[in-house]
């Protein structure tokens, strides 16, 4: 259980302990999030999942449309896997400390919020869709460091991405790396030792090629 | 949470929501616990968690923050706003935990 219990009672089908499954969240999204459901609207993990679903719907469309022409049937598995991955990643996880000067004040960010930040940063690069995102290292503050001492925390971020080949793969991967690093610098106090980006799918811009021919 | 603490939680909800950089406020407690509390309280319950302990109040706020502002800065501003909203004698000993649960506008 997370320290605040955000994920208390989580099961594979229950997002953020809300009692709502991924399918129910998708239905809620398609209904325009109406009528409002407080258990979803007041749950950070549900909100992260809904935003991911929205972003995924936009970003995956050009990848899926190309894949559907070449290999219909593959996409459902790919999307299902991606959704399951996102469902795991939005879980709040550990509380990562920020520095605080008042001993009676504790400031933290959840592991899930950091993963969502990383995923959104990668997805913000044109033609890129993040597949998996993992953060490894000492997120809690490092060895003997006390609560709130994050000065020695060093992490490694690893991403897999699918790309539409609108630019050289290395250029896209570098753009992802830079945006992720920039966001982590801005919103966390973690030391990032490496950001590993692995391109797992490359899709050609068939529309552009067909238009030119 | 007794009625007085719940009233304080509701008041702190309002305080946190208007802190610059805060884009959303989430339940600081597990959904099941909050639902059970709402049923027994028979009145709206706060999203900020307030509990009384031997050393003073323990307050937890779970917030979504704007990507435009550095998240640690907003978290600190929230904790200051909560402390400022408490009676001075209570504020001195209150343990305040601000959790950034999302960074999104």
Interface residues (C-beta under 8 A of the other chain):
Chain A: X1 X4 X5 X6 X8 X9 X16 X17 X18 X19 X39 X42 X43 X44 X47 X48 X51 X92 X95 X98 X99 X100 X102 X104 X105 X106 X107 X108 X109 X110 X112 X113 X116 X117 X120 X183 X186 X187 X188 X189
Chain B: X24 X25 X26 X27 X28 X29 X30 X31 X32 X33 X35 X47 X49 X60 X62 X64 X67 X70 X71 X72 X75 X76 X79 X83 X93 X94 X95 X96 X97 X98 X99 X100 X101 X102 X103 X104
